[in-house]
Structures are given as C-alpha cells and as structure tokens.
Amino acid sequence: MVRYESAVRKQVKKRTIPQDVIRTIHNALNALDQTRDLNLFDVKEMRGPYRRTYYRLRKGKYRAIFYFEDSGIAVVYVGKREEVYKLWE
C-alpha cells in the first residue's frame, strides 16, 4: 500500500503537481510496493544523516521521496527536481 504524507496530499489537492505526473508516480510506487525491486525504475538511495533509509524516484523533472514501511511505502515529498534537493540538503 502506498501512503502519502499530509503535505503530499495537500499538493495533490491544490493541483500544484500535474495530474499525469501524480498518476505516473503512483503507478510506479505501486509496482515498487508489490515487487520491492528498485531496479524497475530510476530509484536511488538518498545519502545523509537520516533516521530512515530514504529513496528517490525520478520521473522526468519530478522526484518522489519515499521510504519503505512494513505495510508498504510512505511518500514524504513529491516535487520538481530543484525544489526537492533544496529541502533535503
């Protein structure tokens, strides 16, 4: 199951991210949740002093930051490349 944090749900509700991008990212995350195979898409582990192991999924100009839970995937942030990396430095 893919779970979105409240900030991501607000972005979707306000339509700050195009619907086709959200749909593409959601489909990719569903496939990752079912297979747990990070080689299916452009997914990389994020580096840094985080409490969890975060990953980023790249789809065009957009990135989704997520981590694996026991029950599925939790999506922390979705946004354009230049926005995402400024927040996660």
Secondary structure, 3 states (H helix, E strand, C coil): CEEECHHHHHHHHHCCCCHHHHHHHHHHHHHHHHHCCCCCCCEEECCCCCCCCCEEEEECCEEEEEEECCCCEEEEEEEEHHHHHHHCC
